[in-house]
Amino acid sequence: MPAGENARRIATLMFWMVGSALVIWLLVMVLAVLATTNWKRAWRLPRLNTWVASAGVLLPTVLLGALLGYSLPLLRNDEPAPGLRIEVTGERWWWRVRYAGPGGMPVELANEIRLPVGVTAEFLLSSPEIIHSFWIPSLAGKVDMIPGRVNRLHITPTHTGSFRGVCAEFCGSAHAQMAFAVEVMEPDAFSQWLAAQAAPAVPEGHGAGERAFAANGCGGCHAIRGSEHRGSIGPDLTHVGSRLTIAAGARSNEIPELHRWLAATETIKPGVRMPSYSMLPETELAALAAWLGTLE
Ligand code: CUA
């Protein structure tokens, strides 16, 4: 069921298109059966040319014209002025998501989008290198993410709930594992969540996991706000422990899954740019996964 204005328009359009096509198909089938079972009489119909002209030319022109006239205004993106702006970039193969936090400072996260219900969000969609397509079927139609361009999409969620977003354009080996979680929340809960995301990470303790993170150069690709790790190639991990999934929806966000992911990125997600760290001792991987889990 549609849970956004944009998706509701698409569902209405589809209802009318499919409904009309069904009615026309049934009409044609009835006429075809009548004509073929009683073809001698059909052939002797008075004013055969008028029949052909009206049912074969006039009727389709009027019907298709009416459907076109009905559908074109629905394609306009005329949602209210946005109360929220979110930049989403299609990476290989994950989603870089950037909000403007309290005070306007950018808040970056990955593979997760939260929206306040009833507020129009403007998405600025782009990609640094290859074409992806941003699609949350329950909320809106799909929009391409094209290198060198910023495409805009307005989404007004009408229901709270959890939804799934996907990449809808083949973009390489891990295209099918390029998903993201979407949560539509009450506005108050959304503000609290955004404020928490804007805050720096507060890890529980600084033990073996953090040492492993620093020693293996994880900070060269990943940022953890509030620490010396400032890499920007891979997903921002400031609050990775509170995310709903890891590896762009490839696995659930649990410590054992994080451990498996660190040890076998390329097996779980073919073509992924993050190398596997299977050469590390199991104890070090376990400590790393446990420490990442505390970054909530
Ligand atoms: Cu990104 Cu398909």
Boltz pocket constraint, residues with backbone or C-beta under 6 A from the ligand:
constraints:
  - pocket:
      binder: B
      contacts: [[A, 90], [A, 91], [A, 93], [A, 131], [A, 132], [A, 133], [A, 167], [A, 168], [A, 169], [A, 170], [A, 171], [A, 172], [A, 175], [A, 176], [A, 178]]
      max_distance: 6.0
